[in-house]
Amino acid sequence: MADQKCPDCSGELVKVKVFGRGWENPISKLAIDAEFGFYTEDNSERNDFLGMFKANGTVDSYLCSDCGRIFFYGTRLK
C-alpha cells in the first residue's frame, strides 16, 4: 500500500488503526477501546452462545495524509 495514492487528491496513504471506544466509567474515567480489524457478511447473525459474529476477513485502514479520507481494504480469511 505504500505506493498507493488517494484517488481524490493524490496524497500519500498512511496505515492507521481505527477503533471504537466503549462507555467511560464515571469514577475511574477509563474506557475500553476495541480495534476495528475484522468484517463479516451483511446478513450474519451473532453466535447464540457468545454473542459474537463469525469473522470472514480482516480489515486494513489507511488515511490520506493530505485530505484525511480513510480507506478500508478487506482480506478474506482462508
N, C-alpha and C positions, 0 to 999 in steps of 0.2 A: 504493500500500500504506500510505501514511501514515495514512489514516483507518481502517484495519483494526484490529480488536481481537482479542485472544486469545479463542478460544471456551471456554477453560477458566476464565479468571479475569477477562476483560475488560481485561487490561493492554495497554499500547501495544506494537505490533510494531515493532522496530528492525531495519533492514537490517544483516546481518553477513556476513562471509566465513567459509566452512567449508573447512578444508584438511587434507590428510594429510601426515604427516611421515615421511620415509624414515629409514633406519637412520643412526645417528650414527657418524661416523668417530672411532675411539678416540684418535687422535693429535691431530687438529685440533679435535675436539668440534663439528664442523659437520655439518649435515644438510640435505637438500633438501626444501623444502616444495612441495606441489602443491595449488593451489586447486581446490576442488570446484566445477566450473562447467558440466558437461555431463552428459547422460544418453543412454542407448541402450536399445533394446528388450531385454527379458529374455533372449531366445534368440539375441542377436547373438554372433558369433564374432570373434575377433581377426584382423586382417589378417595373411596369411601372411608378407608382406614386412617390414612394420614392427612387427607385433605390437600394433597399436593398434585400438581399437574405432571404428566409424563413429558420429559424434555425430548423434543425431536431434533434439536440442534443448539449450537452456541451462537452468540452474537458478539461481534466486534464493533466498537464505536469509534468514530473519527470526527474531529472537529476542524472546520476550516479556520485557519489562523487569521484570515482576513475578514470574512463576513460573518463568522460564528455559526454557520449552519452545521448541524450534526447529521452524520450519515451512519446508518446501521447496516452491517453486512452479516448475513447468516451463513453458517456452515452446518449442513445436515450431519447428524451423528450416524455412524455406521451400525 
